[in-house]
Amino acid sequence: MIPLKTAEEIQIMREANRIVGEVLKELKRIIRPGINTSLLDRKAEEGIRKRGAIPAFKGYRGYPAVLCVSVNEEVVHGIPGRRILREGDIVSLDLGVKYRGFYGDAAVTLPVGKISEKARKLLQTTRNALYQAIEKAIVGNYLGDISWAIQSYVEKEGFQVVRDFVGHGIGENLHEEPQIPNFGNPGTGPRLEEGMVLAIEPMVNEGTWEVKILEDGWTAVTLDGSLSAHFEHTVAVTRDGPYILSQEWEEE
């Protein structure tokens, strides 16, 4: 069963996701060559707690940090630590919070200083794929319409979507039904209904779509060492169309 949220619950989730977006904006401002990823984790926790929320990831299935920080070939679930960001890196920040019993979740990939044109295209393609997918999050469409929107756009641009990790429903639990693959066929899967809340999160690789997990048991990297990007919004399906709950990370 896919849980449906009331208008009141969606507003609480709007607040949870507003916190996520605000903290991601704060982290964007301090991204620069020479900082280590543990600083980002520390700042994320400070930002979450001062807003009266709880970090969603720390301790979740044993994850040791507040923030996922994935650099270059790291796809998702990179553990922050001593790694120093370098000029030309790209860094994905994935953040979740719990607030008033509901979860918020979003991710963004950022340049560190000046990056290559190929890296810039990868970031732009992944972000655009997210918005292509969000446009399909309307009552009466199928879940496969979202998946196909991502896959078709990404592959047209010459990149590959990761298949081992997917988006998900979200609400009183961080991960709920349905799973949202970043690949699939239009007109397939469950129909979208008013009250569904979806964490849509394309993960896109420069080279092969295949990934492997490092010895830490968390960090997923591209199998061929190519770059990877990750963007995510939490989106409510409403009678008036898609409602992006985590939109603040886009604002300058």
ZIPE-V672503 format. One line per field, one symbol per residue. phi: phi as a letter, one per 30 degrees, with the letter a starting at -180 (. if undefined). burial: b if it has 24 or more other C-alpha atoms within 12 Angstrom, else e. A space follows every 10 residues. Layout:
# ZIPE-V672503
phi: ???
burial: ???
This chain:
# ZIPE-V672503
phi: .cdccdeddd dddddeddde dddddddedc daejccdddd dddddedddd cicbedddid hiddbdccbc chdddaiddd adecdcejdc bcccbbbcbh ibcbaabbcb dcidcddddd ddddddddde dededddbej dceddddded eddddddjcb ddcdbbdada ldbdbbdcdb dcblcdicid ddbejdbbcc bdcbcdcddd bbcdddibdc bddciddbbb babcbcdbdc jdbddcdedd dd
burial: ebbbbeeebb bbbbbbbbbb bbbbbbbbeb bbeebbbbbb bbbbbebbee bebbbbbbee eeebbbbbbb bbbbbbbbbb eeebbeebbb bbbbbbbbbb ebbbbbbbbb bbeeeeebbb bbbbbbbbbb bbbbbbbbbe bbbbbbbbbb bbbbbebebb bbbbbbbbbb bbbbbbbbbb bbbbeeeeee ebbbbbbbbb bbbbbbbbbb bbeeeeebbb bbeeebbbbb bbbbbbbbee ebbbbbbbbb ee
